[in-house]
Amino acid sequence: EEIGYGDKGEQPRRSTHLERDPIGRLLAKLNDDARQDYAYDDGDRLLSIERKPTDTGRKLGVAAEKLEFAYDLLGRLVKETTPQGALAY
């Protein structure tokens, strides 16, 4: 499979599909290069975003990645963890 401009010089098309739960929270975002899954805690706080590349995404250099978020007892964001390290507030 090749990725690039078409025979007539047209740009590649990109589509994005969003999946939501019954209360409207984003659960997943899918496009040609990756799927991102979103997880929440019982307090409706975002806990993680996990990216999983498709075959096309891997060809483009898209890597798997997980971001995680931590909160204090008052629900304030106190830490973000990425593959590159953690950021504390």
DSSP file (Angstrom, degrees, kcal/mol; ACC not computed):
  #  RESIDUE AA STRUCTURE BP1 BP2  ACC     N-H-->O    O-->H-N    N-H-->O    O-->H-N    TCO  KAPPA ALPHA  PHI   PSI    X-CA   Y-CA   Z-CA
    1    1 A E              0   0    0      0, 0.0     2,-0.3     0, 0.0     0, 0.0   0.000 360.0 360.0 360.0 132.5    0.0    0.0    0.0
    2    2 A E        -     0   0    0      2,-0.0     2,-0.5     0, 0.0    54,-0.0  -0.810 360.0-154.3-107.3 148.9    1.3    3.4   -0.9
    3    3 A I        +     0   0    0     -2,-0.3     2,-0.3    56,-0.1     3,-0.0  -0.985  49.1  69.8-122.4 129.7    0.5    6.7    0.8
    4    4 A G  S    S-     0   0    0     -2,-0.5     2,-0.1     0, 0.0    -2,-0.0  -0.989  82.1 -18.5 160.8-161.6    0.7    9.9   -1.1
    5    5 A Y        -     0   0    0     -2,-0.3     6,-0.2     1,-0.1     5,-0.0  -0.409  65.5-114.4 -74.1 149.8   -0.9   12.0   -3.8
    6    6 A G    >   -     0   0    0      4,-2.2     3,-2.0    -2,-0.1    -1,-0.1  -0.124  37.4 -89.0 -75.1 177.4   -3.2   10.4   -6.3
    7    7 A D  T 3  S+     0   0    0      1,-0.3    -1,-0.1     2,-0.1    -2,-0.1   0.782 129.6  47.6 -59.3 -29.4   -2.5   10.0  -10.0
    8    8 A K  T 3  S-     0   0    0      2,-0.0    -1,-0.3     0, 0.0    -2,-0.0   0.260 123.2-102.2 -97.7  11.3   -4.2   13.4  -10.7
    9    9 A G  S <  S+     0   0    0     -3,-2.0    -2,-0.1     1,-0.3     2,-0.1   0.557  70.1 152.7  81.9   8.1   -2.3   15.2   -7.9
   10   10 A E        -     0   0    0      1,-0.1    -4,-2.2    -5,-0.0    -1,-0.3  -0.404  48.1-109.9 -72.3 149.0   -5.2   15.1   -5.5
   11   11 A Q        -     0   0    0     -6,-0.2    -1,-0.1     1,-0.1    -6,-0.1  -0.445  39.5 -94.5 -75.4 150.4   -4.4   15.1   -1.8
   12   12 A P        -     0   0    0      0, 0.0     2,-0.3     0, 0.0    -1,-0.1  -0.331  41.5-119.6 -61.4 145.9   -5.1   12.0    0.2
   13   13 A R        -     0   0    0     -3,-0.1     2,-0.4     2,-0.0    -3,-0.0  -0.633  25.5-162.1 -86.6 146.9   -8.4   11.9    2.0
   14   14 A R        -     0   0    0     -2,-0.3     2,-0.4    17,-0.0    17,-0.0  -0.997   7.5-176.7-131.4 131.4   -8.6   11.6    5.7
   15   15 A S        -     0   0    0     -2,-0.4    17,-0.5     2,-0.0     2,-0.4  -0.959   8.2-158.7-127.2 148.8  -11.6   10.6    7.7
   16   16 A T        -     0   0    0     -2,-0.4     2,-0.5    15,-0.1    15,-0.2  -0.990   1.3-161.6-128.5 133.9  -12.1   10.4   11.5
   17   17 A H  E     -A   30   0A   0     13,-3.1    13,-3.0    -2,-0.4     2,-0.4  -0.959   8.8-157.8-115.4 130.6  -14.7    8.4   13.3
   18   18 A L  E     -A   29   0A   0     -2,-0.5     2,-0.5    11,-0.2    11,-0.2  -0.893   2.0-159.4-110.1 138.0  -15.6    9.2   16.9
   19   19 A E  E     -A   28   0A   0      9,-2.8     8,-3.4    -2,-0.4     9,-1.6  -0.966  14.7-176.6-114.6 131.9  -17.1    6.8   19.4
   20   20 A R  E     -A   26   0A   0     -2,-0.5     6,-0.2     6,-0.3     5,-0.0  -0.898  22.1-123.2-126.2 155.0  -18.9    8.2   22.4
   21   21 A D    >   -     0   0    0      4,-2.1     3,-2.2    -2,-0.3     6,-0.0  -0.328  47.1 -85.7 -86.0 177.6  -20.6    6.7   25.5
   22   22 A P  T 3  S+     0   0    0      0, 0.0    -1,-0.1     0, 0.0    -2,-0.0   0.735 129.6  49.7 -59.7 -22.7  -24.3    7.3   26.4
   23   23 A I  T 3  S-     0   0    0      2,-0.1     0, 0.0     0, 0.0     0, 0.0   0.346 122.6-102.1 -99.7   8.2  -23.4   10.5   28.3
   24   24 A G    <   +     0   0    0     -3,-2.2     2,-0.2     1,-0.3     3,-0.0   0.442  69.0 146.6  95.6   0.0  -21.3   11.9   25.5
   25   25 A R        -     0   0    0      1,-0.1    -4,-2.1    -5,-0.0     2,-0.4  -0.470  56.0-109.8 -71.2 141.9  -17.7   11.2   26.6
   26   26 A L  E     +A   20   0A   0     -6,-0.2    -6,-0.3     1,-0.2     3,-0.1  -0.587  41.0 170.6 -71.2 123.6  -15.3   10.4   23.9
   27   27 A L  E     +     0   0A   0     -8,-3.4    11,-2.8    -2,-0.4     2,-0.3   0.744  62.7   2.1-103.0 -34.5  -14.3    6.8   24.1
   28   28 A A  E     -AB  19  37A   0     -9,-1.6    -9,-2.8     9,-0.2     2,-0.4  -0.995  48.9-158.2-155.9 148.6  -12.3    6.3   20.8
   29   29 A K  E     -AB  18  36A   0      7,-2.2     7,-2.7    -2,-0.3     2,-0.4  -0.994  20.9-172.2-127.5 123.0  -11.1    8.3   17.8
   30   30 A L  E     +AB  17  35A   0    -13,-3.0   -13,-3.1    -2,-0.4     2,-0.3  -0.949  14.7 150.2-121.5 135.3  -10.3    6.3   14.7
   31   31 A N        -     0   0    0      3,-2.3     3,-0.3    -2,-0.4   -15,-0.1  -0.822  61.2 -78.1-143.6-171.9   -8.6    7.4   11.5
   32   32 A D  S    S+     0   0    0    -17,-0.5    25,-0.5    -2,-0.3    24,-0.3   0.766 125.1  38.4 -65.6 -25.5   -6.5    5.8    8.8
   33   33 A D  S    S-     0   0    0      1,-0.2    21,-1.8    23,-0.2     2,-0.3   0.658 121.7  -3.7-103.5 -15.0   -3.3    5.9   10.9
   34   34 A A  E     - C   0  53A   0     19,-0.3    -3,-2.3    -3,-0.3     2,-0.4  -0.996  48.7-130.1-166.1 164.4   -4.3    5.1   14.4
   35   35 A R  E     -BC  30  52A   0     17,-2.1    17,-3.0    -2,-0.3     2,-0.5  -0.993  21.8-160.8-119.9 132.6   -7.0    4.4   17.0
   36   36 A Q  E     -BC  29  51A   0     -7,-2.7    -7,-2.2    -2,-0.4     2,-0.4  -0.971   4.5-160.5-115.5 126.5   -7.0    6.4   20.3
   37   37 A D  E     -BC  28  50A   0     13,-2.6    13,-2.6    -2,-0.5     2,-0.4  -0.883   3.9-154.9-107.6 137.9   -8.9    4.9   23.2
   38   38 A Y  E     - C   0  49A   0    -11,-2.8     2,-0.4    -2,-0.4    11,-0.2  -0.918   6.9-165.9-114.4 135.0  -10.0    7.2   26.1
   39   39 A A  E     - C   0  48A   0      9,-2.3     8,-3.3    -2,-0.4     9,-1.4  -0.952   4.0-168.6-124.0 143.1  -10.6    5.9   29.7
   40   40 A Y  E     - C   0  46A   0     -2,-0.4     6,-0.2     6,-0.3     2,-0.1  -0.880  15.8-128.5-127.3 156.2  -12.3    7.7   32.6
   41   41 A D    >   -     0   0    0      4,-2.1     3,-1.9    -2,-0.3     6,-0.0  -0.363  43.5 -89.3 -92.9-178.1  -12.7    7.1   36.3
   42   42 A D  T 3  S+     0   0    0      1,-0.3    -1,-0.1     2,-0.1    -2,-0.0   0.713 127.1  60.0 -65.8 -19.9  -16.0    7.1   38.2
   43   43 A G  T 3  S-     0   0    0      2,-0.1    -1,-0.3     1,-0.0     3,-0.1   0.279 119.4-109.8 -90.2  10.8  -15.6   10.8   38.8
   44   44 A D  S <  S+     0   0    0     -3,-1.9     2,-0.4     1,-0.3    -2,-0.1   0.714  71.5 143.5  69.9  22.7  -15.7   11.4   35.0
   45   45 A R        -     0   0    0      1,-0.0    -4,-2.1    24,-0.0     2,-0.4  -0.756  58.8-108.6 -94.1 141.0  -12.0   12.4   35.0
   46   46 A L  E     +C   40   0A   0     -2,-0.4    -6,-0.3    -6,-0.2     3,-0.1  -0.537  37.8 175.9 -68.4 121.8   -9.8   11.4   32.0
   47   47 A L  E     -     0   0A   0     -8,-3.3    22,-2.8    -2,-0.4     2,-0.3   0.812  58.0  -7.8 -96.1 -38.6   -7.4    8.6   33.2
   48   48 A S  E     -CD  39  68A   0     -9,-1.4    -9,-2.3    20,-0.2     2,-0.4  -0.998  41.6-153.0-159.0 156.8   -5.6    7.7   30.0
   49   49 A I  E     -CD  38  67A   0     18,-2.1    18,-2.9    -2,-0.3     2,-0.5  -0.990  21.4-168.5-130.3 123.1   -5.4    8.1   26.2
   50   50 A E  E     -CD  37  66A   0    -13,-2.6   -13,-2.6    -2,-0.4     2,-0.5  -0.957   5.8-157.0-120.5 122.4   -3.8    5.1   24.4
   51   51 A R  E     -CD  36  65A   0     14,-3.5    14,-1.8    -2,-0.5   -15,-0.2  -0.838   8.5-175.4 -99.8 130.6   -2.8    5.4   20.7
   52   52 A K  E     -C   35   0A   0    -17,-3.0   -17,-2.1    -2,-0.5    12,-0.1  -0.964  20.8-137.6-124.3 111.3   -2.6    2.2   18.7
   53   53 A P  E     -C   34   0A   0      0, 0.0   -19,-0.3     0, 0.0     2,-0.1  -0.342  10.3-135.3 -70.6 148.8   -1.3    2.6   15.1
   54   54 A T     >  -     0   0    0    -21,-1.8     4,-2.6     1,-0.1     5,-0.2  -0.317  38.2 -92.6 -83.5 177.6   -2.8    0.8   12.2
   55   55 A D  H  > S+     0   0    0      1,-0.2     4,-1.8     2,-0.2     5,-0.1   0.917 131.8  49.6 -58.6 -42.5   -0.6   -0.8    9.5
   56   56 A T  H  > S+     0   0    0    -24,-0.3     4,-1.4     1,-0.2    -1,-0.2   0.918 109.7  51.5 -62.1 -43.4   -0.8    2.4    7.6
   57   57 A G  H  4>S+     0   0    0    -25,-0.5     5,-3.0     1,-0.2     4,-0.5   0.902 106.8  52.6 -60.9 -42.5    0.2    4.4   10.6
   58   58 A R  H ><5S+     0   0    0     -4,-2.6     3,-1.1     1,-0.2    -1,-0.2   0.889 106.6  53.7 -61.7 -38.1    3.2    2.2   11.3
   59   59 A K  H 3<5S+     0   0    0     -4,-1.8    -1,-0.2     1,-0.3    -2,-0.2   0.821 109.4  49.3 -64.3 -29.7    4.3    2.8    7.7
   60   60 A L  T 3<5S-     0   0    0     -4,-1.4    -1,-0.3    -3,-0.3    -2,-0.2   0.482 124.9-104.0 -86.5  -3.6    4.1    6.5    8.4
   61   61 A G  T < 5 +     0   0    0     -3,-1.1     2,-0.4    -4,-0.5    -3,-0.2   0.601  65.2 155.8  91.2  12.5    6.1    6.2   11.6
   62   62 A V      < -     0   0    0     -5,-3.0    -1,-0.3    -6,-0.2     2,-0.3  -0.595  27.4-155.5 -73.4 128.8    3.2    6.5   14.0
   63   63 A A        -     0   0    0     -2,-0.4     2,-0.1   -11,-0.1   -12,-0.0  -0.716  21.1-101.8-105.8 155.4    4.1    4.8   17.3
   64   64 A A        +     0   0    0     -2,-0.3     2,-0.3   -12,-0.1   -12,-0.2  -0.487  50.0 173.4 -67.5 145.0    2.0    3.3   20.0
   65   65 A E  E     -D   51   0A   0    -14,-1.8   -14,-3.5    -2,-0.1     2,-0.4  -0.989  22.7-158.5-157.6 145.1    1.8    5.6   23.0
   66   66 A K  E     -D   50   0A   0     -2,-0.3     2,-0.4   -16,-0.2   -16,-0.2  -0.994   3.9-166.5-131.6 129.5   -0.1    5.9   26.3
   67   67 A L  E     -D   49   0A   0    -18,-2.9   -18,-2.1    -2,-0.4     2,-0.4  -0.928  11.3-166.4-109.5 136.3   -0.7    9.0   28.3
   68   68 A E  E     -DE  48  81A   0     13,-2.6    13,-3.0    -2,-0.4     2,-0.4  -0.953   4.3-158.2-127.3 147.1   -1.9    8.7   31.9
   69   69 A F  E     - E   0  80A   0    -22,-2.8     2,-0.3    -2,-0.4    11,-0.2  -0.955   3.0-164.0-126.5 141.0   -3.4   11.3   34.2
   70   70 A A  E     - E   0  79A   0      9,-2.5     8,-2.9    -2,-0.4     9,-1.5  -0.944   6.1-162.8-126.5 148.1   -3.6   11.3   38.0
   71   71 A Y  E     - E   0  77A   0     -2,-0.3     6,-0.2     6,-0.3     2,-0.1  -0.901  16.0-123.5-129.3 153.3   -5.7   13.5   40.3
   72   72 A D    >   -     0   0    0      4,-2.3     3,-2.0    -2,-0.3     6,-0.0  -0.241  48.0 -85.2 -84.1-176.8   -5.7   14.5   43.9
   73   73 A L  T 3  S+     0   0    0      1,-0.3    -1,-0.1     2,-0.1    -2,-0.0   0.711 129.6  55.9 -65.2 -20.0   -8.7   13.9   46.3
   74   74 A L  T 3  S-     0   0    0      2,-0.1    -1,-0.3     0, 0.0     0, 0.0   0.405 120.8-107.2 -91.2   2.3  -10.3   17.1   45.2
   75   75 A G  S <  S+     0   0    0     -3,-2.0     2,-0.3     1,-0.3    -2,-0.1   0.596  70.7 144.6  85.7  11.4  -10.2   16.0   41.5
   76   76 A R        -     0   0    0      1,-0.1    -4,-2.3     2,-0.0     2,-0.3  -0.654  58.1-108.5 -86.2 139.6   -7.4   18.3   40.5
   77   77 A L  E     +E   71   0A   0     -2,-0.3    -6,-0.3    -6,-0.2     3,-0.1  -0.489  45.7 163.9 -64.7 124.7   -4.9   17.1   37.9
   78   78 A V  E     +     0   0A   0     -8,-2.9    11,-2.6     1,-0.3     2,-0.3   0.561  57.6  23.7-119.2 -15.9   -1.6   16.5   39.7
   79   79 A K  E     -EF  70  88A   0     -9,-1.5    -9,-2.5     9,-0.3     2,-0.4  -0.970  48.4-166.7-157.6 137.0    0.4   14.4   37.2
   80   80 A E  E     -EF  69  87A   0      7,-2.6     7,-2.9    -2,-0.3     2,-0.5  -0.993  15.1-162.7-119.4 129.6    0.7   13.6   33.5
   81   81 A T  E     +EF  68  86A   0    -13,-3.0   -13,-2.6    -2,-0.4     5,-0.2  -0.960  14.8 167.7-117.2 127.4    2.7   10.6   32.5
   82   82 A T  E >   - F   0  85A   0      3,-3.4     3,-1.5    -2,-0.5   -15,-0.1  -0.758  54.0 -95.3-124.6 171.8    3.9   10.1   28.9
   83   83 A P  T 3  S+     0   0    0      0, 0.0     3,-0.1     0, 0.0   -16,-0.1   0.763 126.3  55.8 -60.2 -22.1    6.5    7.8   27.3
   84   84 A Q  T 3  S-     0   0    0      1,-0.3     2,-0.3     0, 0.0    -3,-0.0   0.595 124.2 -82.4 -86.1 -10.9    9.0   10.6   27.7
   85   85 A G  E <   -F   82   0A   0     -3,-1.5    -3,-3.4     2,-0.0     2,-0.3  -0.916  53.5 -56.6 141.4-168.0    8.4   10.9   31.5
   86   86 A A  E     -F   81   0A   0     -2,-0.3     2,-0.5    -5,-0.2    -5,-0.2  -0.855  27.5-157.8-117.4 148.3    6.1   12.5   34.0
   87   87 A L  E     -F   80   0A   0     -7,-2.9    -7,-2.6    -2,-0.3     2,-0.3  -0.988  14.9-163.6-123.7 119.3    5.0   16.1   34.7
   88   88 A A  E      F   79   0A   0     -2,-0.5    -9,-0.3    -9,-0.2   -10,-0.1  -0.804 360.0 360.0-106.1 146.6    3.8   16.8   38.2
   89   89 A Y              0   0    0    -11,-2.6   -10,-0.1    -2,-0.3    -1,-0.1   0.374 360.0 360.0-108.9 360.0    1.8   19.9   39.1
